[in-house]
Amino acid sequence: MRILLIFYLSPLICLAQQNLVDKNGKKQGVWKKMHQDGKTPQYEGQFKDDKPYGKFIYYSTEGKINAEIIHFSNEKSRATIYYDNGSVMSEGFYQSKMRDSIWYNYSRNGELSSIEPYKLNKLHGLKSIFYLEGQQDNKLKILRKEGYEDSLLNGSYESFFMNGELKQKGFYVKGTPTGTWEDYSIKGIVIKRFTYKDGVLHGWVYQFDEQGNEVYKRFFKKGKLLRDKELEAYLDECGKMGIDP
């Protein structure tokens, strides 16, 4: 009789030990919060003096794991976020509840899609984006490299063909393309050269063939294509003023 009594009471004892608060109203010990249906868990983890520590698991309303977060301290934690099919979507670190350090992002099929550097929840540093094709054969191929500062494109920008050859390179300043940009053929030959000023095309746009010979050129003034007499007048004006168009 005593054994049966303990058997039936044990689940109640376990439940009583969850979701506790102390006399100061602070969460202590194991907590398990439910979604609005009252049946599906929203998260489960543990608190000490109202602060999470150790491993927390978060669930969707369908009961699938959305994320796992391991708290190393009050400020730093490591997160793994999942797709609804159970595969990893992204993983990285939080600092003071903000994304920080390096984050890895994946496709639903498990291919590495990008590596992102964060500083206090903002992209900061060189982001790498990868081709998904071919990763099944352990062949990681870079698609783009993008510099960021405060989540704005800033610094060098490069894109690549699948064979690893450079496809395009340029430069950003606080989210705005600037300076001279170049496009390349799959054989590594410059096939186009153009210049940005204040985020729009400005100056000559050169087109080259596979041998590097100039095919034709066009002229833009603050994003507007100039032709014929309008172009002649502008170039003549620049010449008289002694400035480089």
ABEGO torsion letter per residue (X at the ends): XAAAAAAAAAAAAAAAABGBBBAAGBBBEBBBBBBAAGABBABBBBBBGGBBBEBBBBBBAAGBBABBBBBABAABBBBBBBBAAGBBABBEBBBGGBBBEBBBBBBAAGBBABBBBBBGGBBBEBBBBBBABGAAAGBBBBABBBBBBGGBBBEBBBBBBAAGBBABBBBBBGGBBBEBBBBBBAAGBBABBBBBBGGBBBEBBBBBBAAGBBABBBBBBGGBBBBEAAAAAAAAAAAAAGBBX
